[in-house]
């Protein structure tokens, strides 16, 4: 879909501020989980920051929809349906986990719009972000659950790493419904990211092979051209060496 100039300018100007807000959301989400003994005021501030960041992304979606040409707004909604679901999701059931999911989706959608972000950087950021948020999310729902075996942040990080890499040693595993939902999300995300990394590496090797093949063809063509030129020069030399030479003039004619 072709974007209007105003929409392009808005996305370019709001890219970094929204990414900065996402970092603030990460801190606000992590503090109550890492420090369960935090004061009520601290928890309230973190909760307010979470809602503020979600509201900023919701406002960003609304502004982008408004800046889209009237005859293309329906197409914008269809092409950005995931953004719309992420904006509406926390309103249906105001759970912290839903705000986490919706914010991750919105950050990922806006990050993909940034042409200056390379694929490798995006993949690394996605892996780190998913592992961090997955660890915090599973720790928040599993720490006090009966029969749970994920009680510390170290256990949660180790579980997230083994889950995303689809290793699954089984020493730590979620026992609650929300924890298992988080596990499914991490598994699917890990498989998807692994596929992207594999495809990126394969594309790099293919491009290298294609570049080497082009260089080899260029060198072969240059050698063939030089060979043809040498052949033509040899033919000219042979023609000159076999041509009849003019007879020498008599001595009398030279004296005259």
Residue, then its C-alpha position, 0 to 999 in steps of 0.5 A: x500500500x502506497x503511504x501518504x507523505x504525512x504518514x511517512x513523516x509521522x512514522x519516521x519521527x515517532x520511530x525512536x520515541x516509541x522504541x524508547x517507550x518500549x524500553x520504559x515498558x520493559x523496566x516497568x514490567x520487570x521491576x514488580x516481578x524481579x522485586x516482589x517486595x517493592x512498595x505499593x507506590x512503586x508497583x502503582x508507578x510501574x502499572x501507570x507506565x505500562x498503561x501509558x506506553x500501551x496508550x502511546x502505541x494505541x494513539x500512534x495507530x490512531x494517528x497513522x489511520x487518520x493520516x492515511x488517505x480516506x479511500x485507503x483507510x479500509x485497506x490500512x486496517x486490513x493490512x495492519x489487522x495485527x496492530x488493531x488486535x494488539x491495541x484492542x487486546x488489553x481492553x478486553x481483559x486488562x491483564x498484565x500478560x495481555x499488555x505485555x503481548x500487545x506491546x511486544x506485537x506493536x513494537x515488532x510491527x513498528x520496528x519492521x517499518x524502520x528501513x534503517x534497522x538491519x535484519x540481523x539487528x532485528x533478529x538479535x533484538x527479537x531473541x533478547x526481548x522474547x527471552x527477557x519478557x518470556x522469563x519475566x512472564x513465566x516467573x510472574x505466573x509460576x513463582x507462587x503456583x502450587x507444585x511449580x519448579x520455576x521460583x527464581x529469575x535464573x530458573x526462568x531465564x534458563x527455561x526460556x533459553x531451552x524453550x526458545x532453542x527447542x532443547x527442552x531439558x525438562x528440569x524446569x517446566x510450567x505447571x499453570x495454564x498461563x505458563x504453558x501458553x507462554x511456553x507455546x508462544x516461545x516455542x513458536x517464536x524460537x522456531x520462527x526466528x531459527x528459520x529466519x536465521x537459517x534462511x538469512x545464512x543460506x541467502x548469504x552463501x548463495x549471494x557469495x556463490x553467485x558473486x564468485x560465479x559472476x567473477x569466474x564468468x568474467x575472467x573466462x570471457x576475458x581469457x577467451x578474448x585474449x586468446x582470440x586476440x593472440x590468434x589474430x596476431x599470429x595469423x597476421x604474423x604468418x601472413x606477413x612472413x609468407x608474403x612474397x618479397x620484392x626482387x632487389x634492383x640491379x646494380x646498374x639501376x641503383x647507380x643511375 
